[in-house]
Amino acid sequence: MSRNPISRLRAKGDAFSIGFAIGQASASSFRERALSTEHYRALDARWRGSEYLKTLESAARAAYPRFVREIEGIAAGSGEDFETLFLWNCRADLRLPENVSPATKAIAATGCTSLLIPAKADGPAVIAHNEDDRAAFLGACLWVEVEPDEGPAWSSFTTPGMLPGNTFGLNEAGLVQTINNITPHDLQPGVSRAIICRAILSARGLDEALEILKRKDRASGFHHNLGEAKSRRLASVEAPASGCAVREVASARAHANHLLFGEFEGLEQTITLSSRTRQEGADRMIAEGALAGGAEAVLFDETSPIYCDTDRHNNYAQTLATSVFALFPDRVEWRVHAAPDERDVLSGTMRVV
């Protein structure tokens, strides 16, 4: 029996209907594995009913009302109130109280390793990704395939209670996105990074996605790995609240969970030992030619460890899934591994329209 089953959910319709289906499918896991955490309880005690949270909501509704409507649907489907779901989706935009445990601080700063591999000759460009989060989410995540009334069809991995987009996914415009957590200390009132990620999932190309990331009113940020199938362009984008730096990718590179670009050299950030170790390990393996064995040769490495397993490593994070996207001019071929010994548990091809 799989330690990490990933359920496949198909949804269609308007924003509320899509959210409702996601909320209904993840209701018990959200209640049992997210709302019970110290992370949620601390944020709820500090920020529920606050003017700051209301400011984040107003900014989200003004910029992307359709995606706020999806969160309303997730709330209804999961049987929780909207503020609970909105607060959970904004958790990275809100400062944790100082008195939380070291484990909660560590899990808030963790998350994910990505690879960007440019195309060679007529071959595909590749984006590959380890999605890391709390171990309690193993077996509680969804692969959501959506046909919305508005915008391109899209698919995304999602963790309990979250608006899809801030993990890994793709759409029928041939846009692929994977996300790496970063923790710069520049939080500000604005549009939640979860909303920004969802907006990119509905973009119709790489240039449109980059314009979304250049908004000046973002509350916090991520590192975004973006690819466009029709052009096979890849972009590595560091987008904290205070800026946006774009690197079009000409050679294979990795990114973990801290800012690397010179534009942000003076920006204070949290860099965990895990992130530093995974970044150094992935860079070394790429330089040594490990990608000749495929992206999994790097992402499944347990010596750095790039692949995080709380049963084997002294680490607060757990790799919940590994994805590999091959971007051809007319399609994206994708596959998702539940674990190194559970490969291709999900796979498919999305044609570019």
JOSUL-V786894 format. One record per backbone hydrogen bond with DSSP energy under -0.5 kcal/mol. CO is the residue of the C=O (numbers start at 1). NH is the residue of the N-H. Records with the same first field share a line. If there is no record, write none. Layout:
CO=NH  NH
This chain:
5=7
7=9  143
9=145
11=147
13=149
14=18
15=19
16=20
17=21
18=22
19=23
20=24
21=25
22=26
24=27
26=30
27=31
28=32
29=33
30=34  35
34=37
37=41
38=42
39=43
40=44
41=45
42=46
43=47  48
44=48
47=50
50=54
51=55
52=56
53=57
54=58
55=59
56=60
57=61
58=62
59=63
60=64
64=67  68
65=69
66=70
67=71
68=72
69=73
70=74
71=75
72=76
73=77
74=78
75=79  80
76=79
81=85
82=86
83=87
84=88
85=89
86=90
88=91
90=93  94
91=94
97=100
101=105
102=106
103=107
104=108
105=109
106=109
107=110
111=181
113=130
114=255
115=128
116=118  253
117=126
120=123
125=327
126=117
127=325
128=115
129=131  323
130=113  132
131=320  321
133=318
134=137
135=138
137=140
141=7
142=144  158
143=9
144=146  156
145=11
146=148  154
147=13
153=172
154=146
155=170
156=144
157=165
158=142
159=162
163=166
167=179
168=157
169=177
170=155
171=174
172=353
174=229
175=171
176=227
177=169
178=225
180=223
183=270
184=186
191=219  220
192=196
193=197
194=198
195=199
196=200
197=201
198=202
199=202
200=203
205=209
206=210
207=211
208=212
209=213
210=214
212=215
217=191
219=188
221=182
222=224  239
223=180
224=226  237
225=178
226=235
227=176
228=232  233
233=228
234=249
235=226  237
236=238  247
237=224  239
238=245
239=222
240=243
245=238
247=236
248=250
253=116
255=114
261=264
262=265
264=267
266=268
268=185
269=271
270=272
272=276
273=277
274=278
275=279
276=280
277=281
278=282
279=283
280=284
281=285
282=286
283=287
284=288
285=290
286=289
289=292
290=293
291=294
294=297  298
295=298  299
296=300
298=301
301=306  307
306=308
308=319
309=312  313
313=315
318=133  320
321=131
322=337
323=129
324=335
325=127  327
326=328  333
327=125
328=331
330=352
331=328
332=334  350
333=326
334=348
335=324
336=345  346
337=322
339=342
342=338  339
346=336
348=334
349=351
350=332
